[in-house]
Amino acid sequence: MPHIRLKSFQYGNKAALIAVFDELNFLETVNKHTDKKKIEGLTIGEYLLLNIIGRCDGSISENAMQKWF
């Protein structure tokens, strides 16, 4: 039986998602491959990261995202 490495995150799924995004270099990759530079003061990568994490926290609309954040 193979050994599986597990990581425990104090803040649950949000911290786990951020850790995966860090491992994938998500922000840098998205920002490198997009033309638009900012949405509401955030880079495209930051905006998408918050949008994805917000939606994993529950159903959240574009309008409700600012309040959630």
Rosetta silent file (secondary structure, phi, psi, omega in degrees, C-alpha in Angstrom):
SEQUENCE: MPHIRLKSFQYGNKAALIAVFDELNFLETVNKHTDKKKIEGLTIGEYLLLNIIGRCDGSISENAMQKWF
SCORE:     score description
SCORE:     0.000 S_00000001
   1 L     0.000  129.576 -178.207    0.000    0.000    0.000 S_00000001
   2 L   -71.878  151.962  176.904    1.510    3.388   -0.987 S_00000001
   3 L   -84.351  137.504  179.194    2.199    6.053    1.599 S_00000001
   4 L  -114.154  129.862  177.358    0.105    9.176    1.283 S_00000001
   5 L   -91.111  129.892  178.737    1.363   12.538    2.549 S_00000001
   6 L  -117.430  147.719  173.127   -1.291   14.699    4.126 S_00000001
   7 L  -119.826  140.530  177.374   -1.193   18.329    5.139 S_00000001
   8 L  -105.604  134.782 -179.253   -3.424   19.819    7.791 S_00000001
   9 L  -119.739  129.203 -177.098   -4.618   23.402    7.396 S_00000001
  10 L   -61.539  -35.374 -175.224   -5.888   25.441   10.307 S_00000001
  11 L  -104.408   24.189  170.820   -8.385   27.389    8.225 S_00000001
  12 H    66.705 -139.370 -170.477   -9.755   24.461    6.249 S_00000001
  13 H   -64.123  -32.502  179.750  -10.640   24.526    2.608 S_00000001
  14 H   -64.672  -44.511  178.658   -9.655   28.171    1.994 S_00000001
  15 H   -66.881  -37.995  178.359   -6.103   27.585    3.218 S_00000001
  16 H   -64.926  -42.300  177.883   -5.888   24.346    1.242 S_00000001
  17 H   -62.315  -44.344  179.505   -7.017   26.123   -1.930 S_00000001
  18 H   -62.757  -38.995  178.048   -4.478   28.894   -1.437 S_00000001
  19 H   -62.962  -41.461  178.520   -1.743   26.291   -0.904 S_00000001
  20 H   -66.686  -44.038  177.882   -2.696   24.558   -4.176 S_00000001
  21 H   -59.452  -39.180  177.556   -2.830   27.886   -6.025 S_00000001
  22 H   -63.589  -44.953 -179.981    0.658   28.677   -4.674 S_00000001
  23 H   -62.005  -33.750 -178.483    2.017   25.304   -5.822 S_00000001
  24 L   -86.645   -3.425 -174.377    0.566   25.889   -9.303 S_00000001
  25 L    53.662   43.178 -174.491    1.855   29.484   -9.493 S_00000001
  26 H   -56.338  -51.212 -176.754   -1.729   30.397  -10.353 S_00000001
  27 H   -59.147  -49.119 -177.989   -1.429   34.168   -9.905 S_00000001
  28 H   -63.174  -41.980 -178.387    1.725   34.495  -11.980 S_00000001
  29 H   -65.225  -47.827 -179.702    0.423   32.214  -14.740 S_00000001
  30 H   -63.521  -47.608 -177.991   -2.935   33.961  -15.085 S_00000001
  31 H   -62.477  -34.607 -179.967   -1.419   37.431  -14.937 S_00000001
  32 H   -67.312  -32.249 -172.656    1.192   36.494  -17.542 S_00000001
  33 L  -105.985   17.950  177.262   -1.431   35.272  -20.027 S_00000001
  34 L  -120.917  146.279  179.588   -4.057   38.023  -19.722 S_00000001
  35 L   -82.363  -42.950 -178.868   -4.168   41.355  -21.491 S_00000001
  36 L   -70.305  137.119 -173.700   -6.262   43.245  -18.969 S_00000001
  37 L   -96.101  -33.020 -176.255   -4.138   44.326  -16.019 S_00000001
  38 L  -141.631  146.195  168.308   -6.607   45.253  -13.257 S_00000001
  39 E  -129.792  115.470  179.197  -10.205   44.644  -12.158 S_00000001
  40 L    50.679   41.145  176.227  -11.296   46.856   -9.280 S_00000001
  41 L    85.080   -3.652 -179.876   -7.676   47.360   -8.209 S_00000001
  42 E  -107.964  149.878  171.566   -6.775   43.647   -8.288 S_00000001
  43 L   -67.477  163.998  179.645   -4.738   41.795  -10.871 S_00000001
  44 H   -60.288  -41.955  178.430   -6.724   39.307  -12.947 S_00000001
  45 H   -61.104  -44.549  178.443   -5.105   36.434  -11.044 S_00000001
  46 H   -63.293  -43.641 -179.712   -6.001   37.934   -7.657 S_00000001
  47 H   -61.085  -47.077  179.428   -9.550   38.634   -8.803 S_00000001
  48 H   -65.187  -40.568  177.936  -10.033   35.064  -10.071 S_00000001
  49 H   -57.655  -48.874  178.827   -8.447   33.598   -6.936 S_00000001
  50 H   -64.488  -38.469  179.458  -10.867   35.503   -4.698 S_00000001
  51 H   -63.417  -45.657  179.950  -13.780   34.635   -6.958 S_00000001
  52 H   -64.861  -47.124 -179.751  -12.969   30.911   -6.865 S_00000001
  53 H   -63.943  -40.891  177.979  -12.387   30.844   -3.099 S_00000001
  54 H   -61.013  -40.365 -179.955  -15.564   32.867   -2.511 S_00000001
  55 H   -74.091  -26.562  174.849  -17.610   30.446   -4.574 S_00000001
  56 H   -72.714  -22.822  178.477  -16.102   27.461   -2.759 S_00000001
  57 L   -79.296  -11.903 -178.834  -17.299   29.074    0.469 S_00000001
  58 L   145.866  171.796 -179.831  -20.854   29.003   -0.874 S_00000001
  59 L   -65.675  123.378 -178.057  -22.820   30.475   -3.703 S_00000001
  60 L  -139.322  131.743 -179.302  -21.689   34.069   -4.139 S_00000001
  61 L   -84.851  168.671  176.387  -22.603   36.511   -6.881 S_00000001
  62 H   -58.992  -40.637 -178.558  -20.280   39.033   -8.514 S_00000001
  63 H   -69.220  -32.794 -177.866  -22.023   41.817   -6.572 S_00000001
  64 H   -82.727  -13.080 -176.245  -21.742   39.996   -3.245 S_00000001
  65 H   -62.159  -42.428 -179.917  -18.054   39.209   -3.682 S_00000001
  66 H   -60.738  -42.185  179.356  -16.873   42.649   -2.522 S_00000001
  67 H   -65.559  -42.305  179.258  -18.923   42.402    0.665 S_00000001
  68 H   -61.977  -43.703 -177.711  -17.670   38.842    1.318 S_00000001
  69 L   -67.646    0.000    0.000  -14.068   39.873    0.783 S_00000001
